Amino acid sequence: MSLVTPWQGSDKALFGGNVKYTNAHNGYIAEGTQPDRSTWFWITDRELRFRDDGKHYDYPSKSLFGVEIPHGLSYVGEPDPPPVIPAGTLVRVSLARWWKPPNADESCPLRCFVQLSGWF
């Protein structure tokens, strides 16, 4: 039997620390910073709250000025999402397909968004 060691801690533990965030606070990996895997498990150190948009879970992160800025993970799971996933929960995270906005200019790199698809 093979066991995996999940990432643990803040969202900085995800995908080699290469997750960036859009202006809408949603996590992605930029082209050129591809991690060694596209799916893994994470034990979060903070609770994840389901965003009012009905599409994302937010990891609370603090800015340099102490202001809480949510870092969003798209929710793509099957069961109805609970409003809160408690800290210490094992969650499954993955990367979506490579994409860029249809109206983006050529200098905009491809990106793949970080997704949360389950919890255990």
Buried (B, 14 or more C-beta within 10 A) or exposed (E): EEEEEBBEEBBBBBBBEBBEBEEEBBBBBBEEBBBEEBEBBBBBEBBBBBBEEEBBBBBBBEEEEEEEEBBBBBBBBEEEBEEEBEEEBBBBBBBBEEEEEEEEEEEEEBBBBBBBBBBE
